[in-house]
Amino acid sequence: MLTDDEIEQLKRRKLCFHCVGEAFLREEISTTGKKVKCSYCKRTARCYSIGDMAGRIEFVFDQHYTRTANEPNYMQSAILSDKESSYEWERAGEETVDAIMNAADIPGRAAQDIQSILEEQFSDFDSAAMGEETEFSSECHYKEKGTNDARLQAEWQEFERSLKTEARFFSRTGARLLASVFDGIDAMQTRDGRSMIVNAGPNTSLAAVYRARAFQSDDKLEVALTRPNKDLGSPPSVHASAGRMNARGISIFYGANDPDVALAEVRPPVGSQVAVARFEIIRPVRLLDLTALSDVSTHGSIFDPSLNDRLERTMFLRNLGQRITMPVMPDDEVFEYLPTQAIADFLATETATPVDGIIFPSVQVAGEALNVALFHTAARVEEVALPKGTEVTARLGWMEREGWEQDYTVIERVPPAIETPPPPPKGFAHIPMDFEAPWESPDPDGRPVTLKIDLESLRVHIVEAVKFKTVEYEVKRHRWEKREPDF
């Protein structure tokens, strides 16, 4: 054991940035270290003291390393006791000095000095008397540990419980949690370099979406066909029912990347008629891609104090993407949709990373089927341009001798064209009167137009049957004779 004076001498030794191979730590020392003579390479350069380095190593090992077991576990001991087994137990990880040296990429002598300082710091009389191993003793072995998102998972469970049983609105705790999870997500990427944020709209791979609506009434379908921008677009707030990404009364636009997916998502009953149309996204929008969450990746130096929180957040986001998009049974929708509705509200109004909607996998169609939810501010559909005074009617078919003939037709009856009045004679100036001045009422909506219905794409599907894809399991049944136990 070293004396206190010897430990203090070690702490005063200097390590320069030239002797450090770990990029983050090397840059930190070269920027903030003091210019003195290095105790190891003898160059005059910016340095940290070995005492400071020991503090950094202690923090890094607490965050990213675990001390391995110094004896076999029960299973390993059982294998070792088997005379026919050739298994040989070897302690996992690296010895303390090697682990320190490789973590910071520093000379062995510097790693040895740091280990000596930390061993003295963590040793105690009782452990030494009992021969117990303490942190950073020379016999210890260390290995890097995996990321644990237990803290965020516990906070999320409490957030869900609070939403369902205590407070739906104005939760500062919930807002802080959502901010810690989603703020700055536009800077994150997947392992293959994909961004969490997808650009949609003109000249992008997602320039249009499909939307469906099921009808059980011919009268309602006829009305919808005459004004599909209204009745197939996002509903008025008074008619907006609660969904996965919206609370009741908050109108958003649910679409899909394929017409069959859009049809499946409305879960139409047999016998209903489903209108499906294509909607062009006519302005650029930014969408959070939940499908990328499962592959989100974080890189960095273990000497970066923020890395552990970022790794924890990354693991949590991977799990969160699955929780957000998991199927919810109809009986449970009222409560189980609350967390996803809160997420959508936060992303639409509060996040520091503004987005216009969310991309998420379809729970009704397997494969690469995607749903798109455009938030209220990006859910406005352009009015269909019709001459003033146009009358629009629709029919679903007519009765033939053989029976009803389906024929979905929309008729636009436009007023006759008005001839343009001739210009006034030369020499006569036309002075408009006050009552001729054009006047336009302010836009009562105020939202920018994001979507435009493609009238040529409108189709009606009559649901004749529904096919389910299932996984079948046998139900086993056993009969046991009841017997009283011997004891």
N, C-alpha and C positions, 0 to 999 in steps of 0.2 A: 504494500500500500504506500502511496506517496504521501508526503507530509503536506500540510496546508501551504507552506512556503513554496514547495515544488509545484503544487497545483497553480498557485498564483503566477509563478514564472511561466508555466505553460500557457496560461490565459493571455499573458502579455506578448507572446510570440505573434508574428505577423505572417499573413498569407496573401500574396499578391494575385491579381487577376490573371496573370500569365500562367500561374500554377493551377488554375481552375478550368476544367474542360466543359463543365455544364454551362450551356449557353446563357440561360437566364441569370444564374448566379454570377457568371463571369461579367456580364454586362452591368449588373447591379454594382459589383465591386469597382469596376472601372469607372463608374459614374459617381458613386457616393463614397468610395473608400478614401482614406488618407494616404498621401504620398510619402511613404517611408521605405526602409530597406526590408525586403522580404527575408524571413528567417530560414527559408528553404532553398530558394534559387539565388539569393543574395542580390537580386536586382532592386533598384529603387523604382518603385511604381506604386500605384494606388493599391491599398491593402485593407483587409479586415483583420482584426485581432482573432486569435484562435478562440478566445473566450466568446466573441461574437459569433464565430462560426459554430461553436458548440451549441449556442442557443438556437441557431438556424437548423442545425441537424436534429436537435431535440424536437422542435416543432414539426419538421418534415416527417420524422419517424412516427410521431404521435398521429399524424394525419394519414400517412400513406403506407406504413409498415406495421407488421405484427410479429411478435416474438413467437417462434415455433416451439412446439412441445419438446421437452428434453428427454422423453422416454416414450416407448411405444404405447399406443392406446390399447383398449381391450381386444379389439379384433386383431390388431397386429401382434399382440402378445400370444393370442391363440394360435396364429399361423406359425410364430416362432417356436412354439412348444411342440409343433408337429414334427416328429423326427424325419418324416419323409419329405418335408418341405425344404426347398433350397432358398427360401426367402431370407434376405438379410436386411435388417432395419437400419436406416440411415437418417439422421436428423435432417429435416428440410431446411432450406434457406442457406444463407451465407453467414459466416462468422462476423461478429460485430465490426471489426476493423475493415474487413473486405466489403461489407454492406455500406459502410460510411464512405469508403474510398470510391466505390462504384457509383453511389448515388450522386456525389458531388463531382466525381472525376477529378480527384485531387491526389497528390503524392501519398504513398503509404505512410511516411513519417508524420505528415500532417493528420492523416486519419487516425494514427495511433495516439497522437497527442489529444485529439478531440475525444477519442474513446476513453482515455484515462480520466479526463475532466468529468465526463458524464458518468463513468462508473463510480467515481468518488461522490458525485452529487446524489446518486440514487442508492448508494449502499447504506446499510444500517447495521447496528451491532447485533440485533436479534437474528437477522437473516444470516449474517456471517457466522454466528455461533451455531446455527442449525444447519449450516451448509446449503442454504437455499440460494438459488440463482436470482439475482436482481437485474433490473434493466441496465443494459449497456455493459454488463460484465463481459470479460473477454471470451467466456465460453458460450455466450448467447449466440443464437442464430436468428436472422431476420429474413422475412420475405415480404414483397409488396402485397398489400391486401386489396380486395375488391371494394368497389364503391357501395355504400349503403345509403338508401334513400328512406330509411325508416322514419326519420324526423319529418320529412315532407309528407310521407304517407299518413303519419299520425295526424298532422295538421289538416290534411285533406279529408280524412275521415271525420274529424271534428267539424270541418266546414260543411260537409254534407249533412251531418246530424243537426247542426244549427239551422241550416236551410229548411230542413224537413220538420223541425219540432219547435224552433224558437223564433227566428227572425228571418223573413224573406228579403228585407230591404235594409239598406244603410248599415251594413256590417263592416266596420272598419277592419276587423280581423280578416274577414273574407277578402276585402279589397287588397289588403297588404299581401295576403297569400297569392292571389291572382297576379298582382304586380310582380312579385318575386319569381313567379313561374313564367310569365309571358313577356314582360318588358325586355326589349332587346333581342327578341327571338328572330328578328330579321337578320341578325348577324350570325346566326347559327347555321350549320350545314350538316348534311348527312355524310356518311363515310365516302360516298362517291362524288361528293361536291355539290349535291343539289341543295338549293335554298329552301328554307321553311316557307318563304313567301313566293307565291306564283303570280306572275302577271297574266291577266286575262283581258280579252277585248280585241280590238282590231289588230291584225297582223301578229297574232299569237296562236299558240296551239289550242287554246281554249277561247275561240271566237264566238261560240254559240252554245246554248244549253237547251234542253227539251223539258217541257213541263206538261203534266197530265192532270185532268180532273175527271172524276167519275160522276155520272148522272144516272139517277133512277127515274127521272121524270122527263118525258119528251118535251114538255113546255119549257123547262129550264134549259134543256140542251139547245132548243131553237133560239132562245134569247142569247145564250152564250155564243152561238155561231154568228149571230149578227154583230156582236161586239166582243170578239175574242181577246182583244188587248185588255179588256177589263175583267172578263169572267174567267180567262185562263191565266192572267197575270196574277200578281200578288193581290190578295183580297183587301177590301177596305178594312180599316182597323176594327170597325164594329162587328165584322164578320170573321176576324182572324182568330181561329181556334189555337189552343196551345199545341206546340210541336216540340221536336227534339231541341231546336235552337231558338225557340221564341215562346214567350209567355202569351197568354190569351190577351188579345187586343193589340199586340205588337205585330204589325204586318211585315213579313219578310218574303222573299222569293225563293222557293225551293225548286231546284231544277236537277237535271241529270245529264251526263255526257252521252247518253244514248236513249232513243225513244222507248225501247223495250224496258230499260231500267226505270224511266219515268213512269211508265204504265204500271210496272210491278210495285213501285213505291206507294201508290195510292191504294193498294190492296183492294181492288174492285170486286164486288160480289158477282157471282154468275148471274147473267141476265142484264147487267148494267151496260151502259154505253160510256166509253172513255174517249174524251177528246184529247188529242196530243198535238202539240205544235212546237216548232223550233223558234227560239228567241235569240236574235243576234245581240251580242254585247257591244254596244256602239261607242263606248268610251272606255279608256283604260281603267281597270280596277285591280286591286291587290287582294289576294286571297291567301289565308293561312292554310297550308296543306297538311292536314292531320295524318295523311298516309305516310308522310315523311318522318313523323315523330318516332316511329318504331326504329328508325335507322339513324337518328340524330347522333352526332359524334362531337366530342370535345377533346381538344389537344392542348397541351401546355406543359410547363415545367412543374415538377413537384415542389420547386422552391418559390413558385408563384403563390402567394397566400390565398388568392382567389380561386385556385384550381379546384380545391376540394368541394367548395360550394357549387362550382360549375359542373363538376362530375356528378354530384348528388342531384343537381337539377336535371342533368341530361338523363340519368337513369329514371328519374321520376317522370319526365316527359315521355320516355319510351312506354312506360306502363300506363300513363294517362291517356295516350292515344287509343289504346285498346279499351280503356274504361269508358271513354266518351262515345265510342262507336259500337259498343256491345249491344246486342238485341235487347229490347225492353218489351215485356209482355203488356198487352193492352190494359189489363187490370192495374198494372203498376206504373203506368205512364205519368199519372198526376204527380207522384212523388219522385220517381226515378229520373224524370226529365228536369227537375229543378237544378241540379248542378250544371248540366249542359246549357240550360237557359241562362244561368248566371254567367257562365263563361262567355256566351255569345253577347250578352249585354255589356260585359266588361270590354271585350274586344271591339265592340261597336262604338263605345262611348268614352272609355276611361283609359285604355292602354296608351303607353308612350310610343307604341309601335302601331300606327294607324293601319287598319285593314278594312276592306269593304265586305268581306264574307269569309266563308270557310269551305274547304273541300274535304269531304270525308267519304269513306267507303260505304257502299250500299249494304244494308243488312238483309235486303230482300233478294239480291242477286249476287251470286258468288263470282269470283274472278276479279277483273280489273274494273268493275262497274263503280262509278263514282257519282256522288251527289254533290251539288253545289248549293249552299245557302247564302244568298245575298242579303245583307242586313238592310234595315228599313231605309237608310239613306241612299242605298244603291239598288233599290227594288222597284223604282218607278219605270213603267212601260210607256213608250211613246204612243200617243193617240193615232189611230188609223186616219190617214188624210182622206177626207171626203168633201166634195163640194157642199156648200151651205144649202140646206134644204133637201139633202139626199134622204130617201127612205130605204131602209134595209130590211129585208124579210128573209126568212129561212124556211126550208121544208126538209123533212126527213125521208120523204118518199110519197108514194101514192098507191091506191088500191087498184089492182088489176083483176081480171076475171079469175086468174089462178091464185090470187091472194095478194098480200102486201108486198110491194116492191121497194126495197131500200134505195133511197137516192138522196144524198145529202147535198143540198144546193143552197147557195146564198145569192139573192138578187139585190142589186143596188139600183134603185131608181133615182137618177139624178135629174135636177131641173134643167130645162133647156138653156143652152148657152145664151148669155146676154151680149148683144152687140156692143162694141165699144163706141161711145159717142164720138162724132167727128171733132177734130180740134177747132177752137174758135178762129174766126177769120183773122187775117193779118191786120195788125194795127189795133186789135182789141186785147187788152190785158185782162186775164182772168184773175179776179181777186177772190180768194176763198173766204167765205163767211165763217164766223166763229163756230156755227153749228156744223160746218163741214170738216172741222178739224178732227183728225182721227183720235180716238180715245181707246186705250186698252186697259182693261181691268188688271190689277196685279195678279200674278200667279198665286192661287190659293194654296198650292202644294209647296212650292219652294225648293223641292228636291231636284237635282239634275236628272235628266232622262238617261237611263243606263241601258234599257232593253228595247228592242223593236221586234214585234212579232212578224214572222215570215208567213204571210197568209197562204202562200202556195204550199206550205208544208203541213197545213192543218189536215188531220186525219181523225176519223172516228172508228174506234174498235168496239165491236160487240163481244162481250165476254161470254163465251160458250162453255168454257171449262177452265178449271184451275188445276195445275199439276204441282205436286209437292215433291221436293227432293228430301229424303229422310235417311237417317241411319237407324237400322233396325237392330234391336237387342232382344234376345230371348229372356223370358221371365222364368227363373228357376223356382221350383217349389219343392220343399222338403218336409218330411214328417219324422219327428223324433219321439221316441217313447219317453215319457216322463219318469224319472227315477229319483228317489231320494238319495242325497249324497251319503257315502259311508260314514263320514264323520258327523 
